[in-house]
Amino acid sequence: MSRSRAPRRHAAGATLVLALLTVSSLALAPAASAHDKLKSSSPGSGDTVAPPGALTLTYSERLVDTGYRVVVRGPSGEVRGDVRVSGDQVVTRFAEPLAAGPYDVVWRVVSADGHPVSGKLSFRVRAVATPSASPRPASPSGSARTSATASPSTTSPAATSPSSAAAPTSAASSSPTTGAQPTSGTGGRSGLVLGVVLAAVVAAAAALGLSRRNRGAGR
């Protein structure tokens, strides 16, 4: 009886050891496979944003400061930038503002356990609205010059036309007057002299007649 029980005890012990090894391996398997992963990004994947100055990738664990790489491609090709690892983040600072359009990001980092992790994402940059150019107001000096320049051309004929037209009229109106004054004066004086002469002749004739009458009466 003792000999038959011994093999059973050994078999039970072996089974227990195998069970413990299986449980321990299953418990350690998730910890070994739980590598670093990307938690978030700014800009986020699928976002449409204003031109960003940098791309920030945040991971679940600290990163090894070796073997990392971030490539950003846009409408004009690969974008230049300065890539740095800081703790659990990889920051890419762009050399110049990003143009409008779609962008693809491919990244690769090394987690703390030495396992490389890679992935990709994409985002879009919207165009920056530019203010429309407003029409410039007319310069006061320019309008003054224009009006001053246009003033002689518009007013000069009107100003000179009446003067030139009035000059002959006044000359014509004054010219006959000055010519008529000597004529009327000469005619008046001639008539007056003629009247005096006629009066003198009449008076002489009357005096002669009276004298003749007196002489006839005396005889």
Phi and psi restraints in degrees (value plus and minus 20) as a CYANA .aco file:
   2 SER   PHI     -88.4   -48.4
   2 SER   PSI     -53.8   -13.8
   3 ARG   PHI     -91.4   -51.4
   3 ARG   PSI     -52.3   -12.3
   4 SER   PHI     -94.4   -54.4
   4 SER   PSI     -48.5    -8.5
   5 ARG   PHI     -98.1   -58.1
   5 ARG   PSI     -47.3    -7.3
   6 ALA   PHI     -82.2   -42.2
   6 ALA   PSI     -67.3   -27.3
   7 PRO   PHI     -81.4   -41.4
   7 PRO   PSI     -54.6   -14.6
   8 ARG   PHI     -85.9   -45.9
   8 ARG   PSI     -60.0   -20.0
   9 ARG   PHI     -84.6   -44.6
   9 ARG   PSI     -61.3   -21.3
  10 HIS   PHI     -84.1   -44.1
  10 HIS   PSI     -59.9   -19.9
  11 ALA   PHI     -85.5   -45.5
  11 ALA   PSI     -61.3   -21.3
  12 ALA   PHI     -85.9   -45.9
  12 ALA   PSI     -58.9   -18.9
  13 GLY   PHI     -85.4   -45.4
  13 GLY   PSI     -60.8   -20.8
  14 ALA   PHI     -84.7   -44.7
  14 ALA   PSI     -60.5   -20.5
  15 THR   PHI     -83.1   -43.1
  15 THR   PSI     -60.5   -20.5
  16 LEU   PHI     -84.4   -44.4
  16 LEU   PSI     -61.1   -21.1
  17 VAL   PHI     -84.3   -44.3
  17 VAL   PSI     -62.8   -22.8
  18 LEU   PHI     -82.5   -42.5
  18 LEU   PSI     -59.2   -19.2
  19 ALA   PHI     -84.6   -44.6
  19 ALA   PSI     -62.6   -22.6
  20 LEU   PHI     -84.0   -44.0
  20 LEU   PSI     -60.2   -20.2
  21 LEU   PHI     -84.9   -44.9
  21 LEU   PSI     -58.5   -18.5
  22 THR   PHI     -85.9   -45.9
  22 THR   PSI     -64.3   -24.3
  23 VAL   PHI     -83.7   -43.7
  23 VAL   PSI     -62.5   -22.5
  24 SER   PHI     -86.6   -46.6
  24 SER   PSI     -58.7   -18.7
  25 SER   PHI     -86.2   -46.2
  25 SER   PSI     -59.4   -19.4
  26 LEU   PHI     -86.7   -46.7
  26 LEU   PSI     -55.0   -15.0
  27 ALA   PHI     -91.1   -51.1
  27 ALA   PSI     -53.8   -13.8
  28 LEU   PHI    -104.9   -64.9
  28 LEU   PSI     -39.0     1.0
  29 ALA   PHI     -82.1   -42.1
  29 ALA   PSI     -66.9   -26.9
  30 PRO   PHI     -82.3   -42.3
  30 PRO   PSI     -57.7   -17.7
  31 ALA   PHI     -85.8   -45.8
  31 ALA   PSI     -56.2   -16.2
  32 ALA   PHI     -92.9   -52.9
  32 ALA   PSI     -51.6   -11.6
  33 SER   PHI    -111.0   -71.0
  33 SER   PSI     -26.5    13.5
  34 ALA   PHI    -101.3   -61.3
  34 ALA   PSI      56.0    96.0
  35 HIS   PHI    -102.1   -62.1
  35 HIS   PSI     151.9   191.9
  36 ASP   PHI     -83.8   -43.8
  36 ASP   PSI     129.8   169.8
  37 LYS   PHI    -166.3  -126.3
  37 LYS   PSI     138.0   178.0
  38 LEU   PHI     -94.7   -54.7
  38 LEU   PSI     103.4   143.4
  39 LYS   PHI    -109.4   -69.4
  39 LYS   PSI     -65.3   -25.3
  40 SER   PHI    -177.7  -137.7
  40 SER   PSI     148.1   188.1
  41 SER   PHI    -167.3  -127.3
  41 SER   PSI     135.1   175.1
  42 SER   PHI    -158.3  -118.3
  42 SER   PSI      90.3   130.3
  43 PRO   PHI     -86.1   -46.1
  43 PRO   PSI     132.0   172.0
  44 GLY   PHI     -96.8   -56.8
  44 GLY   PSI     137.4   177.4
  45 SER   PHI     -84.6   -44.6
  45 SER   PSI     107.4   147.4
  46 GLY   PHI      67.5   107.5
  46 GLY   PSI     -22.1    17.9
  47 ASP   PHI     -98.5   -58.5
  47 ASP   PSI     135.0   175.0
  48 THR   PHI    -136.2   -96.2
  48 THR   PSI      96.7   136.7
  49 VAL   PHI    -151.3  -111.3
  49 VAL   PSI     146.4   186.4
  50 ALA   PHI     -89.4   -49.4
  50 ALA   PSI     141.5   181.5
  51 PRO   PHI     -73.6   -33.6
  51 PRO   PSI      92.0   132.0
  52 PRO   PHI    -102.6   -62.6
  52 PRO   PSI     136.3   176.3
  53 GLY   PHI    -111.5   -71.5
  53 GLY   PSI     -35.3     4.7
  54 ALA   PHI    -177.8  -137.8
  54 ALA   PSI     141.9   181.9
  55 LEU   PHI    -138.0   -98.0
  55 LEU   PSI     105.1   145.1
  56 THR   PHI    -136.8   -96.8
  56 THR   PSI     103.7   143.7
  57 LEU   PHI    -131.1   -91.1
  57 LEU   PSI     105.1   145.1
  58 THR   PHI    -133.8   -93.8
  58 THR   PSI     110.1   150.1
  59 TYR   PHI    -132.5   -92.5
  59 TYR   PSI     150.1   190.1
  60 SER   PHI     -98.2   -58.2
  60 SER   PSI     -41.0    -1.0
  61 GLU   PHI    -155.1  -115.1
  61 GLU   PSI     148.1   188.1
  62 ARG   PHI     -84.1   -44.1
  62 ARG   PSI     131.2   171.2
  63 LEU   PHI    -128.7   -88.7
  63 LEU   PSI     135.6   175.6
  64 VAL   PHI    -103.9   -63.9
  64 VAL   PSI     114.4   154.4
  65 ASP   PHI    -100.0   -60.0
  65 ASP   PSI      19.7    59.7
  66 THR   PHI    -168.6  -128.6
  66 THR   PSI     133.2   173.2
  67 GLY   PHI      52.8    92.8
  67 GLY   PSI      -6.3    33.7
  68 TYR   PHI    -114.3   -74.3
  68 TYR   PSI     135.5   175.5
  69 ARG   PHI    -180.2  -140.2
  69 ARG   PSI     117.6   157.6
  70 VAL   PHI    -152.6  -112.6
  70 VAL   PSI     103.6   143.6
  71 VAL   PHI    -138.8   -98.8
  71 VAL   PSI     105.1   145.1
  72 VAL   PHI    -136.1   -96.1
  72 VAL   PSI     104.2   144.2
  73 ARG   PHI    -141.1  -101.1
  73 ARG   PSI     116.2   156.2
  74 GLY   PHI    -147.3  -107.3
  74 GLY   PSI    -181.2  -141.2
  75 PRO   PHI     -80.4   -40.4
  75 PRO   PSI     -48.9    -8.9
  76 SER   PHI    -122.6   -82.6
  76 SER   PSI      -7.2    32.8
  77 GLY   PHI      86.0   126.0
  77 GLY   PSI    -176.9  -136.9
  78 GLU   PHI     -89.6   -49.6
  78 GLU   PSI     116.9   156.9
  79 VAL   PHI    -114.4   -74.4
  79 VAL   PSI     112.5   152.5
  80 ARG   PHI     -99.0   -59.0
  80 ARG   PSI     124.6   164.6
  81 GLY   PHI    -191.3  -151.3
  81 GLY   PSI     145.9   185.9
  82 ASP   PHI    -122.6   -82.6
  82 ASP   PSI      96.3   136.3
  83 VAL   PHI    -122.7   -82.7
  83 VAL   PSI     108.1   148.1
  84 ARG   PHI    -156.5  -116.5
  84 ARG   PSI     124.9   164.9
  85 VAL   PHI    -121.4   -81.4
  85 VAL   PSI     112.5   152.5
  86 SER   PHI    -160.3  -120.3
  86 SER   PSI      79.5   119.5
  87 GLY   PHI      48.4    88.4
  87 GLY   PSI    -134.8   -94.8
  88 ASP   PHI    -121.9   -81.9
  88 ASP   PSI      -3.1    36.9
  89 GLN   PHI    -144.3  -104.3
  89 GLN   PSI     130.5   170.5
  90 VAL   PHI    -142.2  -102.2
  90 VAL   PSI      99.4   139.4
  91 VAL   PHI    -133.7   -93.7
  91 VAL   PSI     106.7   146.7
  92 THR   PHI    -132.6   -92.6
  92 THR   PSI      92.4   132.4
  93 ARG   PHI    -116.7   -76.7
  93 ARG   PSI     103.7   143.7
  94 PHE   PHI     -97.4   -57.4
  94 PHE   PSI     124.9   164.9
  95 ALA   PHI     -92.1   -52.1
  95 ALA   PSI     -46.3    -6.3
  96 GLU   PHI    -170.5  -130.5
  96 GLU   PSI     140.6   180.6
  97 PRO   PHI     -79.1   -39.1
  97 PRO   PSI     122.4   162.4
  98 LEU   PHI     -96.7   -56.7
  98 LEU   PSI     119.4   159.4
  99 ALA   PHI     -96.8   -56.8
  99 ALA   PSI     143.7   183.7
 100 ALA   PHI     -87.2   -47.2
 100 ALA   PSI     122.4   162.4
 101 GLY   PHI     119.5   159.5
 101 GLY   PSI    -198.2  -158.2
 102 PRO   PHI    -104.2   -64.2
 102 PRO   PSI     129.8   169.8
 103 TYR   PHI    -155.3  -115.3
 103 TYR   PSI     118.5   158.5
 104 ASP   PHI    -134.9   -94.9
 104 ASP   PSI     117.5   157.5
 105 VAL   PHI    -141.5  -101.5
 105 VAL   PSI     107.2   147.2
 106 VAL   PHI    -138.1   -98.1
 106 VAL   PSI     105.5   145.5
 107 TRP   PHI    -148.3  -108.3
 107 TRP   PSI     135.6   175.6
 108 ARG   PHI    -168.4  -128.4
 108 ARG   PSI     107.5   147.5
 109 VAL   PHI    -154.8  -114.8
 109 VAL   PSI     149.5   189.5
 110 VAL   PHI    -138.5   -98.5
 110 VAL   PSI     103.1   143.1
 111 SER   PHI     -95.1   -55.1
 111 SER   PSI     152.2   192.2
 112 ALA   PHI     -82.9   -42.9
 112 ALA   PSI     -46.8    -6.8
 113 ASP   PHI    -104.1   -64.1
 113 ASP   PSI     -14.3    25.7
 114 GLY   PHI      67.5   107.5
 114 GLY   PSI     -17.0    23.0
 115 HIS   PHI    -109.3   -69.3
 115 HIS   PSI     107.4   147.4
 116 PRO   PHI     -94.4   -54.4
 116 PRO   PSI     121.6   161.6
 117 VAL   PHI    -149.1  -109.1
 117 VAL   PSI     119.7   159.7
 118 SER   PHI    -158.4  -118.4
 118 SER   PSI     144.7   184.7
 119 GLY   PHI    -197.8  -157.8
 119 GLY   PSI    -193.9  -153.9
 120 LYS   PHI    -173.0  -133.0
 120 LYS   PSI     141.5   181.5
 121 LEU   PHI    -175.6  -135.6
 121 LEU   PSI     153.7   193.7
 122 SER   PHI    -167.4  -127.4
 122 SER   PSI     134.2   174.2
 123 PHE   PHI    -172.0  -132.0
 123 PHE   PSI     152.4   192.4
 124 ARG   PHI    -149.3  -109.3
 124 ARG   PSI     121.4   161.4
 125 VAL   PHI    -125.7   -85.7
 125 VAL   PSI     105.7   145.7
 126 ARG   PHI    -106.0   -66.0
 126 ARG   PSI     136.3   176.3
 127 ALA   PHI     -91.0   -51.0
 127 ALA   PSI     124.3   164.3
 128 VAL   PHI    -104.7   -64.7
 128 VAL   PSI     107.3   147.3
 129 ALA   PHI     -91.3   -51.3
 129 ALA   PSI     110.8   150.8
 130 THR   PHI    -125.6   -85.6
 130 THR   PSI     117.4   157.4
 131 PRO   PHI     -85.4   -45.4
 131 PRO   PSI     118.1   158.1
 132 SER   PHI     -92.1   -52.1
 132 SER   PSI     123.9   163.9
 133 ALA   PHI     -93.3   -53.3
 133 ALA   PSI     104.6   144.6
 134 SER   PHI    -107.1   -67.1
 134 SER   PSI     126.3   166.3
 135 PRO   PHI     -83.3   -43.3
 135 PRO   PSI     117.9   157.9
 136 ARG   PHI     -94.9   -54.9
 136 ARG   PSI     114.5   154.5
 137 PRO   PHI     -87.3   -47.3
 137 PRO   PSI     130.8   170.8
 138 ALA   PHI     -86.6   -46.6
 138 ALA   PSI     117.2   157.2
 139 SER   PHI     -91.4   -51.4
 139 SER   PSI     112.6   152.6
 140 PRO   PHI     -77.9   -37.9
 140 PRO   PSI     -59.9   -19.9
 141 SER   PHI     -85.6   -45.6
 141 SER   PSI     -56.9   -16.9
 142 GLY   PHI     -87.3   -47.3
 142 GLY   PSI     -60.2   -20.2
 143 SER   PHI     -88.3   -48.3
 143 SER   PSI     -56.1   -16.1
 144 ALA   PHI     -85.7   -45.7
 144 ALA   PSI     -60.2   -20.2
 145 ARG   PHI     -86.0   -46.0
 145 ARG   PSI     -58.9   -18.9
 146 THR   PHI     -84.4   -44.4
 146 THR   PSI     -65.8   -25.8
 147 SER   PHI     -87.2   -47.2
 147 SER   PSI     -55.4   -15.4
 148 ALA   PHI     -88.1   -48.1
 148 ALA   PSI     -56.6   -16.6
 149 THR   PHI     -91.1   -51.1
 149 THR   PSI     -59.1   -19.1
 150 ALA   PHI     -97.4   -57.4
 150 ALA   PSI     -42.0    -2.0
 151 SER   PHI     -82.0   -42.0
 151 SER   PSI     -68.3   -28.3
 152 PRO   PHI     -81.9   -41.9
 152 PRO   PSI     -58.9   -18.9
 153 SER   PHI     -87.1   -47.1
 153 SER   PSI     -52.6   -12.6
 154 THR   PHI    -107.6   -67.6
 154 THR   PSI     -56.7   -16.7
 155 THR   PHI    -114.4   -74.4
 155 THR   PSI     -41.0    -1.0
 156 SER   PHI     -83.5   -43.5
 156 SER   PSI     -67.0   -27.0
 157 PRO   PHI     -83.8   -43.8
 157 PRO   PSI     -58.3   -18.3
 158 ALA   PHI     -86.6   -46.6
 158 ALA   PSI     -55.9   -15.9
 159 ALA   PHI     -95.5   -55.5
 159 ALA   PSI     -58.5   -18.5
 160 THR   PHI    -101.2   -61.2
 160 THR   PSI     -48.4    -8.4
 161 SER   PHI     -83.4   -43.4
 161 SER   PSI     -68.1   -28.1
 162 PRO   PHI     -83.6   -43.6
 162 PRO   PSI     -56.9   -16.9
 163 SER   PHI     -84.3   -44.3
 163 SER   PSI     -66.3   -26.3
 164 SER   PHI     -87.6   -47.6
 164 SER   PSI     -53.8   -13.8
 165 ALA   PHI     -94.6   -54.6
 165 ALA   PSI     -52.9   -12.9
 166 ALA   PHI     -95.8   -55.8
 166 ALA   PSI     -49.4    -9.4
 167 ALA   PHI     -82.6   -42.6
 167 ALA   PSI     -69.5   -29.5
 168 PRO   PHI     -83.5   -43.5
 168 PRO   PSI     -55.6   -15.6
 169 THR   PHI     -83.2   -43.2
 169 THR   PSI     -66.5   -26.5
 170 SER   PHI     -87.2   -47.2
 170 SER   PSI     -56.1   -16.1
 171 ALA   PHI     -87.0   -47.0
 171 ALA   PSI     -60.2   -20.2
 172 ALA   PHI     -88.3   -48.3
 172 ALA   PSI     -58.1   -18.1
 173 SER   PHI     -91.6   -51.6
 173 SER   PSI     -54.1   -14.1
 174 SER   PHI    -102.9   -62.9
 174 SER   PSI     -47.4    -7.4
 175 SER   PHI     -86.4   -46.4
 175 SER   PSI     -67.8   -27.8
 176 PRO   PHI     -83.2   -43.2
 176 PRO   PSI     -52.6   -12.6
 177 THR   PHI     -84.9   -44.9
 177 THR   PSI     -65.6   -25.6
 178 THR   PHI     -88.6   -48.6
 178 THR   PSI     -50.5   -10.5
 179 GLY   PHI     -96.4   -56.4
 179 GLY   PSI     -51.1   -11.1
 180 ALA   PHI     -97.0   -57.0
 180 ALA   PSI     -46.6    -6.6
 181 GLN   PHI     -84.1   -44.1
 181 GLN   PSI     -66.6   -26.6
 182 PRO   PHI     -83.2   -43.2
 182 PRO   PSI     -57.1   -17.1
 183 THR   PHI     -85.8   -45.8
 183 THR   PSI     -67.5   -27.5
 184 SER   PHI     -87.4   -47.4
 184 SER   PSI     -53.9   -13.9
 185 GLY   PHI     -88.7   -48.7
 185 GLY   PSI     -61.9   -21.9
 186 THR   PHI     -87.3   -47.3
 186 THR   PSI     -61.8   -21.8
 187 GLY   PHI     -84.7   -44.7
 187 GLY   PSI     -58.2   -18.2
 188 GLY   PHI     -87.2   -47.2
 188 GLY   PSI     -62.7   -22.7
 189 ARG   PHI     -85.7   -45.7
 189 ARG   PSI     -59.6   -19.6
 190 SER   PHI     -84.3   -44.3
 190 SER   PSI     -61.8   -21.8
 191 GLY   PHI     -84.4   -44.4
 191 GLY   PSI     -59.0   -19.0
 192 LEU   PHI     -85.3   -45.3
 192 LEU   PSI     -63.3   -23.3
 193 VAL   PHI     -83.5   -43.5
 193 VAL   PSI     -61.9   -21.9
 194 LEU   PHI     -82.6   -42.6
 194 LEU   PSI     -57.9   -17.9
 195 GLY   PHI     -86.5   -46.5
 195 GLY   PSI     -60.9   -20.9
 196 VAL   PHI     -83.5   -43.5
 196 VAL   PSI     -61.7   -21.7
 197 VAL   PHI     -83.6   -43.6
 197 VAL   PSI     -64.3   -24.3
 198 LEU   PHI     -83.1   -43.1
 198 LEU   PSI     -59.7   -19.7
 199 ALA   PHI     -84.2   -44.2
 199 ALA   PSI     -59.4   -19.4
 200 ALA   PHI     -86.0   -46.0
 200 ALA   PSI     -59.1   -19.1
 201 VAL   PHI     -84.9   -44.9
 201 VAL   PSI     -63.7   -23.7
 202 VAL   PHI     -83.0   -43.0
 202 VAL   PSI     -62.6   -22.6
 203 ALA   PHI     -84.6   -44.6
 203 ALA   PSI     -58.6   -18.6
 204 ALA   PHI     -87.1   -47.1
 204 ALA   PSI     -60.2   -20.2
 205 ALA   PHI     -86.4   -46.4
 205 ALA   PSI     -58.9   -18.9
 206 ALA   PHI     -86.3   -46.3
 206 ALA   PSI     -62.1   -22.1
 207 ALA   PHI     -84.2   -44.2
 207 ALA   PSI     -57.9   -17.9
 208 LEU   PHI     -86.9   -46.9
 208 LEU   PSI     -57.4   -17.4
 209 GLY   PHI     -87.6   -47.6
 209 GLY   PSI     -61.1   -21.1
 210 LEU   PHI     -84.8   -44.8
 210 LEU   PSI     -59.5   -19.5
 211 SER   PHI     -86.8   -46.8
 211 SER   PSI     -57.5   -17.5
 212 ARG   PHI     -86.4   -46.4
 212 ARG   PSI     -59.6   -19.6
 213 ARG   PHI     -83.8   -43.8
 213 ARG   PSI     -60.3   -20.3
 214 ASN   PHI     -85.1   -45.1
 214 ASN   PSI     -58.0   -18.0
 215 ARG   PHI     -86.9   -46.9
 215 ARG   PSI     -59.5   -19.5
 216 GLY   PHI     -87.8   -47.8
 216 GLY   PSI     -56.1   -16.1
 217 ALA   PHI     -89.7   -49.7
 217 ALA   PSI     -51.1   -11.1
 218 GLY   PHI     -91.3   -51.3
 218 GLY   PSI     -52.1   -12.1
